[in-house]
């Protein structure tokens, strides 16, 4: 087994290319990529959302 580190856009490119192949040939590979990637993407999205909220709070501090 090997482990790869890819950017989300790189994984999406791989999935797009696989999507052009016959479904029966790539379904298991696509499933494995999604199964492993989805939880990681959710963590990244949550971190990005938290950063966005922090940025808004810093740029627009509450006025008292």
MMTF fields as JSON, N, C-alpha, C and O atoms, coordinates in Angstrom:
{
  "mmtfVersion": "1.0.0",
  "mmtfProducer": "UNKNOWN",
  "numBonds": 255,
  "numAtoms": 256,
  "numGroups": 64,
  "numChains": 1,
  "numModels": 1,
  "chainsPerModel": [1],
  "groupsPerChain": [64],
  "chainIdList": ["A"],
  "bondAtomList": [4, 2, 8, 6, 12, 10, 16, 14, 20, 18, 24, 22, 28, 26, 32, 30, 36, 34, 40, 38, 44, 42, 48, 46, 52, 50, 56, 54, 60, 58, 64, 62, 68, 66, 72, 70, 76, 74, 80, 78, 84, 82, 88, 86, 92, 90, 96, 94, 100, 98, 104, 102, 108, 106, 112, 110, 116, 114, 120, 118, 124, 122, 128, 126, 132, 130, 136, 134, 140, 138, 144, 142, 148, 146, 152, 150, 156, 154, 160, 158, 164, 162, 168, 166, 172, 170, 176, 174, 180, 178, 184, 182, 188, 186, 192, 190, 196, 194, 200, 198, 204, 202, 208, 206, 212, 210, 216, 214, 220, 218, 224, 222, 228, 226, 232, 230, 236, 234, 240, 238, 244, 242, 248, 246, 252, 250],
  "bondOrderList": [1, 1, 1, 1, 1, 1, 1, 1, 1, 1, 1, 1, 1, 1, 1, 1, 1, 1, 1, 1, 1, 1, 1, 1, 1, 1, 1, 1, 1, 1, 1, 1, 1, 1, 1, 1, 1, 1, 1, 1, 1, 1, 1, 1, 1, 1, 1, 1, 1, 1, 1, 1, 1, 1, 1, 1, 1, 1, 1, 1, 1, 1, 1],
  "groupList": [{"groupName": "UNK", "atomNameList": ["N", "CA", "C", "O"], "elementList": ["N", "C", "C", "O"], "formalChargeList": [0, 0, 0, 0], "bondAtomList": [1, 0, 2, 1, 3, 2], "bondOrderList": [1, 1, 2], "singleLetterCode": "X", "chemCompType": "L-PEPTIDE LINKING"}],
  "groupTypeList": [0, 0, 0, 0, 0, 0, 0, 0, 0, 0, 0, 0, 0, 0, 0, 0, 0, 0, 0, 0, 0, 0, 0, 0, 0, 0, 0, 0, 0, 0, 0, 0, 0, 0, 0, 0, 0, 0, 0, 0, 0, 0, 0, 0, 0, 0, 0, 0, 0, 0, 0, 0, 0, 0, 0, 0, 0, 0, 0, 0, 0, 0, 0, 0],
  "groupIdList": [1, 2, 3, 4, 5, 6, 7, 8, 9, 10, 11, 12, 13, 14, 15, 16, 17, 18, 19, 20, 21, 22, 23, 24, 25, 26, 27, 28, 29, 30, 31, 32, 33, 34, 35, 36, 37, 38, 39, 40, 41, 42, 43, 44, 45, 46, 47, 48, 49, 50, 51, 52, 53, 54, 55, 56, 57, 58, 59, 60, 61, 62, 63, 64],
  "secStructList": [7, 7, 7, 7, 7, 7, 7, 2, 2, 2, 2, 2, 2, 2, 2, 2, 2, 2, 6, 6, 1, 7, 2, 2, 2, 2, 2, 2, 2, 2, 2, 2, 2, 2, 2, 2, 2, 2, 2, 2, 2, 2, 2, 2, 2, 2, 2, 2, 2, 2, 2, 2, 2, 2, 2, 2, 2, 2, 2, 6, 7, 7, 7, 7],
  "xCoordList": [0.847, 0.0, 0.897, 1.955, 0.469, 1.175, 0.213, -1.004, 0.765, -0.036, 0.436, 1.637, -0.508, -0.21, -0.766, -1.777, -0.117, -0.648, -0.919, -0.001, -2.195, -2.624, -3.501, -4.185, -3.479, -4.399, -5.798, -5.942, -6.816, -8.192, -8.416, -9.062, -7.896, -8.101, -7.426, -7.91, -6.329, -5.664, -6.509, -6.617, -7.104, -7.987, -9.204, -9.632, -9.758, -10.91, -10.55, -11.379, -9.335, -8.891, -8.816, -9.255, -8.261, -8.191, -9.586, -9.833, -10.503, -11.881, -12.543, -13.294, -12.278, -12.854, -12.335, -13.098, -11.053, -10.47, -11.041, -11.386, -11.138, -11.72, -13.172, -13.644, -13.865, -15.265, -15.46, -16.577, -14.407, -14.49, -14.312, -14.479, -13.974, -13.766, -15.049, -15.929, -15.15, -16.338, -16.512, -15.565, -17.739, -18.062, -17.563, -16.969, -17.799, -17.426, -15.92, -15.49, -15.118, -13.661, -13.151, -12.075, -13.892, -13.365, -14.19, -13.784, -15.321, -16.221, -15.55, -15.732, -14.789, -14.141, -13.078, -12.948, -12.328, -11.296, -11.908, -11.433, -12.953, -13.636, -14.201, -14.109, -14.778, -15.332, -14.248, -14.466, -13.083, -11.99, -11.491, -11.211, -11.383, -10.925, -11.92, -11.518, -13.207, -14.225, -14.277, -14.403, -14.182, -14.247, -13.108, -13.308, -11.927, -10.783, -10.723, -10.263, -11.184, -11.063, -12.15, -11.887, -13.376, -14.491, -14.278, -14.482, -13.877, -13.656, -12.567, -12.677, -11.519, -10.448, -10.938, -10.593, -11.741, -12.278, -13.205, -13.231, -13.963, -14.851, -14.05, -14.447, -12.936, -12.075, -11.512, -11.476, -11.076, -10.533, -11.615, -11.361, -12.817, -13.916, -14.275, -14.537, -14.288, -14.6, -13.523, -13.832, -12.272, -11.182, -11.268, -11.047, -11.591, -11.743, -12.899, -12.798, -13.993, -15.154, -14.804, -15.204, -14.063, -13.666, -12.747, -12.854, -11.869, -10.971, -11.765, -11.48, -12.755, -13.576, -14.326, -14.418, -14.854, -15.578, -14.618, -14.962, -13.433, -12.436, -12.045, -11.915, -11.855, -11.498, -12.588, -12.284, -13.835, -14.943, -14.957, -15.152, -14.754, -14.76, -13.622, -13.808, -12.463, -11.323, -11.553, -11.249, -12.077, -12.295, -13.443, -13.443, -14.415, -15.592, -15.805, -16.775, -14.91, -15.078, -16.377, -16.8, -16.996, -18.247, -18.013, -16.99, -18.957, -18.868, -19.775, -20.882, -19.279, -20.071, -20.601, -21.288],
  "yCoordList": [-1.17, 0.0, 1.239, 1.25, 2.269, 3.547, 4.639, 4.494, 5.713, 6.877, 8.052, 8.263, 8.814, 9.991, 11.217, 11.133, 12.338, 13.599, 14.474, 14.859, 14.785, 15.564, 16.716, 16.631, 17.792, 18.902, 18.464, 17.564, 19.106, 18.746, 18.87, 18.01, 19.921, 20.09, 18.97, 18.606, 18.425, 17.308, 16.043, 15.297, 15.8, 14.644, 14.797, 13.834, 16.005, 16.239, 16.001, 15.502, 16.349, 16.093, 14.596, 14.121, 13.863, 12.405, 11.817, 10.973, 12.26, 11.75, 12.102, 11.294, 13.289, 13.69, 12.796, 12.383, 12.502, 11.631, 10.223, 9.596, 9.73, 8.397, 8.35, 7.324, 9.463, 9.524, 9.36, 9.106, 9.497, 9.33, 7.876, 7.538, 7.027, 5.606, 4.824, 5.311, 3.629, 2.807, 2.604, 2.291, 2.79, 2.736, 1.453, 1.491, 0.328, -0.961, -1.082, -1.852, -0.331, -0.394, 0.482, 0.218, 1.508, 2.487, 2.646, 3.381, 1.985, 2.199, 1.914, 2.677, 0.842, 0.512, 1.543, 1.913, 2.0, 2.997, 4.33, 4.966, 4.751, 6.0, 5.893, 6.838, 4.752, 4.549, 4.66, 5.279, 4.067, 4.137, 5.567, 6.008, 6.286, 7.678, 8.503, 9.275, 8.353, 9.113, 8.704, 9.56, 7.409, 6.924, 7.497, 7.85, 7.589, 8.11, 9.632, 10.255, 10.226, 11.667, 12.49, 13.59, 11.973, 12.759, 13.214, 14.392, 12.326, 12.798, 13.867, 14.801, 13.73, 14.723, 16.053, 17.114, 15.998, 17.225, 17.941, 19.171, 17.183, 17.791, 18.526, 19.606, 17.956, 18.608, 19.913, 20.935, 19.863, 21.061, 22.134, 23.308, 21.731, 22.686, 23.322, 24.523, 22.529, 23.064, 24.052, 25.092, 23.723, 24.624, 25.924, 27.004, 25.822, 27.021, 27.882, 29.109, 27.241, 27.982, 28.692, 29.837, 28.02, 28.63, 29.824, 30.844, 29.703, 30.807, 31.975, 33.129, 31.69, 32.749, 33.509, 34.735, 32.8, 33.446, 34.315, 35.441, 33.819, 34.587, 35.835, 36.909, 35.708, 36.863, 37.93, 39.12, 37.521, 38.476, 39.176, 40.389, 38.425, 39.02, 40.027, 41.073, 39.73, 40.632, 41.875, 42.986, 41.705, 42.835, 43.714, 44.923, 43.11, 43.85, 43.617, 42.967, 44.139, 43.92, 44.561, 45.598, 43.936, 44.513, 45.888, 46.135, 46.756, 48.091, 48.116, 47.579, 48.75, 48.746, 50.131, 50.344],
  "zCoordList": [0.0, 0.0, 0.0, 0.63, -0.705, -0.695, -0.256, -0.366, 0.235, 0.625, -0.204, -0.374, -0.717, -1.518, -0.814, -0.117, -0.992, -0.494, -1.701, -2.425, -1.91, -3.068, -2.623, -1.603, -3.39, -3.163, -3.607, -4.435, -3.05, -3.406, -4.907, -5.507, -5.519, -6.961, -7.759, -8.831, -7.258, -7.931, -7.841, -8.814, -6.683, -6.522, -7.432, -8.069, -7.491, -8.362, -9.827, -10.588, -10.233, -11.603, -11.871, -12.919, -10.927, -11.075, -11.195, -12.056, -10.335, -10.396, -11.724, -12.27, -12.247, -13.54, -14.664, -15.538, -14.639, -15.664, -15.538, -16.539, -14.307, -14.108, -14.575, -15.064, -14.42, -14.837, -16.333, -16.783, -17.103, -18.559, -18.985, -20.157, -18.03, -18.313, -18.021, -17.311, -18.563, -18.272, -16.762, -16.04, -16.322, -14.896, -14.247, -13.169, -14.891, -14.296, -14.06, -13.201, -14.813, -14.66, -13.52, -12.983, -13.142, -12.182, -10.912, -10.013, -10.814, -9.685, -8.342, -7.393, -8.246, -6.967, -6.601, -5.434, -7.577, -7.315, -6.899, -5.958, -7.591, -7.221, -5.807, -5.024, -5.487, -4.14, -3.073, -2.031, -3.323, -2.349, -2.183, -1.068, -3.291, -3.212, -2.41, -1.539, -2.687, -1.96, -0.493, 0.382, -0.213, 1.161, 2.0, 3.162, 1.42, 2.153, 2.127, 3.084, 1.042, 0.873, 1.522, 2.008, 1.54, 2.081, 3.523, 3.817, 4.428, 5.811, 5.906, 6.7, 5.099, 5.113, 4.556, 5.077, 3.498, 2.9, 3.882, 3.922, 4.671, 5.661, 6.732, 7.17, 7.153, 8.148, 7.581, 8.266, 6.324, 5.673, 5.555, 5.829, 5.149, 4.996, 6.339, 6.405, 7.4, 8.728, 9.182, 9.764, 8.916, 9.283, 8.491, 9.039, 7.201, 6.37, 6.864, 6.887, 7.26, 7.761, 9.067, 9.279, 9.937, 11.201, 10.951, 11.632, 9.999, 9.648, 9.086, 9.406, 8.254, 7.664, 8.761, 8.71, 9.737, 10.833, 11.631, 11.991, 11.911, 12.658, 11.89, 12.478, 10.58, 9.754, 9.799, 9.877, 9.752, 9.797, 11.147, 11.216, 12.212, 13.546, 13.701, 14.323, 13.152, 13.264, 12.401, 12.834, 11.202, 10.315, 10.782, 10.548, 11.437, 11.887, 13.38, 13.77, 14.218, 15.654, 16.143, 15.633, 17.129, 17.648, 18.257, 18.895, 18.054, 18.656, 19.868, 19.856, 20.908, 22.161, 22.432, 23.431]
}
